Amino acid sequence: MKKYLEYYQHPANSSQDPRHKALRVRFGWEGAGRYYALLDLIASADNCKLDLSKSFNISSAASDLSMTLDQFNEFIEFLCSEDCQLLICENNHVTTPEIQETFTKVMYDREKARERKTKAGGSKPENSDSSDEDSKSSPELSKKVKQSKGKENKDNESASADFVDELILIFQHEFKKSRGIDYESEPETRSKYMKNGKDRKNMAQLLKIFKSKNPDMDSDGIKKLFTGFFKDALLIDNQFYADISISKLNSHLNGYKQSINNLRKDRRNQKSGPSRNGSHSSKSEENIQAAKEFLSNSD
């Protein structure tokens, strides 16, 4: 089971956090950019804790942030200090409270998903190694092959469950960027759907629909396509806007398809103009194309 994050949430108002302001006063906006690059390193590290106990790890991180060793050490020292407090520094490992909170939740969800798959498929005993000649017999070899395939299938199911959790995190991230609130904050049905597993089940069904039409696309391509779909779905200004949820995206997929198609037509007719939130309505062509491909492949 993976013990790192491929995606993590970023609060839309983080620039107003006094800790971030302290960082910018000391290192400017360049320092703020390097801080977010550092967060990527932390999220990708084992247990989301960046190991700085070895000199070559420090050199590698400093290189990634385009800093000298002295600059990097000064940077980390300030981020961990009482004057900033953006990092948690323990035993030469650094992380953040926000990333650890997300990591704990994701690991809990991954473990629960693994337990559900194990209960659903049943457990199969592992074969122990044996030097006996009898172990080379055809029936025993056939049994080992079947058990190996069973274990491989369960591993694939577990990997799929982990990927569903990553798609849920992406949706929650895009939701907060679009609405300015956490996905589970309101109404109560969203929190209920997350806790009882309904959202996860519906996200898995959406993933199944897409993968059946795009069996050769890699995971990065799938995440890119889903991100574009989520962004456009969150922009729809009709009866689907207020109570949007992962479960509703699946159960009302045809309705969202039609609404996003209308949104796409409006973009073509009007390249720019005031949108619901007062910003320009034109979005990146990449997001439009991603939503278009997803919708056209989900029939």
PyMOL commands that set and color helices and strands:
alter all, ss='L'
color gray80, all
select helices_A, chain A and resi 14-16+18-44+46-48+55-64+69-80+97-121+133-136+138-179+188-195+198-213+219-233+246-251+253-269+285-296
alter helices_A, ss='H'
color red, helices_A
select strands_A, chain A and resi 50-51+88-90+93-95
alter strands_A, ss='S'
color yellow, strands_A
deselect
rebuild
show_as cartoon
